[in-house]
């Protein structure tokens, strides 16, 4: 799963309305793959593109709709999917600048830079990418542990409720048995 950097922008498109020249704003997106500066596809953001994104099998592609909506709401030219690199204490200011110039803006995107593009990150590219991979893996395993703990809490609660019900039933049976013994004893 590659996390692409989305760069939204608006251009004025000329059109004719009843013979009168006019312009309208048209939104576009550049989709940059982390570390790849040679292939940067650019698309008009129209209903068809948004529908293709919404109906995609890939969650990262579906998230592009949220990114676009966020951009429209904030008028921000930049949407970062994942943890922003600028908030990561393990990256130096120079490394951050190199990554930003290559449109690698999140720790997750840095972790996915392929070997063939490491050269854009300077001589420390592999080391930096490996740190990012470790961070992402640690975050994922922490998430899995938290998920497992939540499942255990639910199971524990279910078992406590079952134990309470069994103790209640046991108490009822004991009371019933005691009353039977007393009745048999009186005979």
C-alpha positions as CSV (number, residue, x, y, z in Angstrom):
1,X,0.0,0.0,0.0
2,X,1.6,3.2,-1.2
3,X,0.5,6.4,0.4
4,X,0.4,9.1,-2.2
5,X,0.8,12.8,-1.6
6,X,-2.2,14.7,-3.0
7,X,-1.7,18.2,-4.1
8,X,-5.0,20.0,-4.9
9,X,-5.2,23.3,-6.7
10,X,-7.7,25.4,-8.6
11,X,-7.3,26.9,-12.0
12,X,-9.5,29.4,-13.9
13,X,-11.0,27.7,-17.0
14,X,-12.2,29.9,-19.8
15,X,-15.7,29.2,-21.3
16,X,-18.3,30.9,-23.3
17,X,-21.8,31.6,-21.8
18,X,-24.3,32.8,-24.4
19,X,-21.6,34.2,-26.5
20,X,-20.0,36.0,-23.5
21,X,-16.5,35.0,-22.4
22,X,-16.3,34.0,-18.8
23,X,-14.2,31.9,-16.4
24,X,-14.9,29.3,-13.8
25,X,-12.8,27.7,-11.1
26,X,-11.9,24.1,-11.8
27,X,-10.2,21.9,-9.1
28,X,-7.3,19.6,-10.0
29,X,-5.1,17.1,-8.1
30,X,-1.6,16.0,-8.6
31,X,-0.9,12.6,-7.2
32,X,2.7,12.1,-6.2
33,X,4.2,8.8,-5.2
34,X,6.8,9.3,-2.4
35,X,10.3,9.5,-3.8
36,X,9.1,9.5,-7.5
37,X,9.6,12.9,-9.1
38,X,9.4,11.7,-12.7
39,X,5.7,10.5,-12.9
40,X,3.2,13.0,-11.4
41,X,-0.3,12.4,-12.8
42,X,-2.7,15.3,-12.8
43,X,-6.5,15.0,-12.9
44,X,-9.5,17.3,-12.9
45,X,-11.4,16.6,-9.7
46,X,-14.9,16.1,-11.1
47,X,-17.9,14.0,-10.2
48,X,-16.5,11.0,-12.1
49,X,-13.2,11.0,-10.4
50,X,-14.8,11.4,-6.9
51,X,-17.1,8.5,-7.7
52,X,-14.2,6.3,-8.8
53,X,-12.4,7.2,-5.5
54,X,-15.5,6.5,-3.4
55,X,-16.1,3.1,-5.1
56,X,-12.5,1.9,-4.9
57,X,-11.5,-1.4,-3.2
58,X,-8.5,0.4,-1.6
59,X,-9.0,2.4,1.6
60,X,-6.2,4.8,0.7
61,X,-8.0,5.6,-2.6
62,X,-11.3,6.1,-0.8
63,X,-9.6,8.4,1.7
64,X,-8.8,10.7,-1.2
65,X,-12.4,11.9,-1.1
66,X,-12.0,12.9,2.5
67,X,-8.7,14.7,1.6
68,X,-10.5,16.6,-1.2
69,X,-13.4,17.6,1.1
70,X,-10.9,18.6,3.8
71,X,-9.0,20.7,1.3
72,X,-12.2,22.4,0.1
73,X,-13.2,23.1,3.6
74,X,-9.9,24.5,4.7
75,X,-8.6,25.9,1.4
76,X,-5.4,24.2,2.2
77,X,-3.2,23.1,-0.7
78,X,-1.7,20.2,1.3
79,X,-3.3,17.1,2.8
80,X,-1.1,14.7,4.6
81,X,-2.3,11.1,5.1
82,X,-0.6,9.6,8.1
83,X,1.6,11.0,10.8
84,X,3.3,14.3,9.6
85,X,7.1,14.0,9.4
86,X,7.4,17.5,10.9
87,X,6.0,16.1,14.2
88,X,8.5,13.2,14.3
89,X,11.4,13.9,16.7
90,X,13.6,11.3,15.0
91,X,14.1,13.4,11.8
92,X,16.6,16.2,11.6
93,X,15.6,19.6,10.0
94,X,17.8,18.8,6.9
95,X,16.3,15.4,6.5
96,X,12.8,16.9,6.8
97,X,13.5,19.5,4.1
98,X,14.8,16.8,1.8
99,X,11.7,14.7,2.3
100,X,9.4,17.7,1.9
101,X,11.1,18.6,-1.4
102,X,10.4,15.1,-2.6
103,X,6.8,15.3,-1.4
104,X,7.3,12.7,1.4
105,X,5.3,14.3,4.1
106,X,4.3,11.5,6.5
107,X,6.2,8.8,8.4
108,X,4.1,6.1,6.7
109,X,5.0,7.5,3.2
110,X,8.7,7.6,4.2
111,X,8.4,3.9,5.3
112,X,7.2,3.0,1.9
113,X,9.8,4.7,-0.3
114,X,11.1,1.9,-2.5
115,X,14.8,1.1,-2.8
116,X,14.9,2.5,-6.3
117,X,14.0,6.0,-4.9
118,X,16.2,6.0,-1.8
119,X,18.8,8.1,-3.6
120,X,16.6,11.2,-3.4
121,X,16.9,11.1,0.4
122,X,20.7,11.5,0.4
123,X,23.2,9.0,1.7
124,X,21.2,8.4,4.9
125,X,18.0,7.5,3.0
126,X,18.0,3.8,3.8
127,X,18.7,4.4,7.5
128,X,15.9,7.0,7.7
129,X,13.4,4.8,5.8
130,X,14.3,1.9,8.2
131,X,13.6,4.1,11.2
132,X,10.2,5.1,9.7
133,X,9.4,1.4,9.0
134,X,10.2,0.6,12.7
135,X,8.0,3.4,13.9
136,X,5.1,2.2,11.7
137,X,5.5,-1.4,12.7
138,X,5.7,-0.4,16.4
139,X,2.5,1.7,16.0
140,X,0.7,-1.2,14.3
141,X,1.8,-3.7,17.0
142,X,0.7,-1.3,19.7
143,X,-2.6,-1.0,18.0
144,X,-2.9,-4.8,17.8
145,X,-2.1,-5.1,21.5
146,X,-4.7,-2.6,22.3
147,X,-7.3,-4.4,20.2
148,X,-6.4,-7.7,21.8
149,X,-6.7,-6.2,25.3
150,X,-10.2,-4.8,24.4
151,X,-11.2,-8.3,23.2
152,X,-9.9,-9.7,26.5
153,X,-11.8,-7.1,28.5
154,X,-15.1,-8.0,26.7
155,X,-14.4,-11.7,27.2
156,X,-13.5,-11.1,30.9
157,X,-16.8,-9.2,31.4
158,X,-18.8,-12.0,29.7
159,X,-17.1,-14.6,32.0
160,X,-17.7,-12.4,35.1
161,X,-21.4,-12.2,34.2
162,X,-21.6,-15.9,33.6
163,X,-19.9,-16.6,36.9
164,X,-22.4,-14.4,38.7
165,X,-25.3,-16.2,37.0
166,X,-23.8,-19.6,37.9
167,X,-23.3,-18.5,41.6
168,X,-26.8,-17.3,41.7
169,X,-28.1,-20.6,40.3
170,X,-25.9,-22.5,42.7
171,X,-27.3,-20.5,45.6
172,X,-30.8,-21.2,44.5
173,X,-30.0,-25.0,44.1
174,X,-28.4,-25.0,47.6
175,X,-31.5,-23.3,49.1
176,X,-33.7,-25.9,47.3
177,X,-31.5,-28.8,48.5
178,X,-31.5,-27.5,52.1
179,X,-35.3,-27.2,52.0
180,X,-35.6,-30.8,50.6
181,X,-33.3,-32.0,53.4
182,X,-35.4,-30.3,56.0
183,X,-38.6,-31.7,54.6
184,X,-37.1,-35.3,54.4
185,X,-35.7,-34.9,57.9
186,X,-39.2,-34.0,59.3
187,X,-40.6,-37.2,57.9
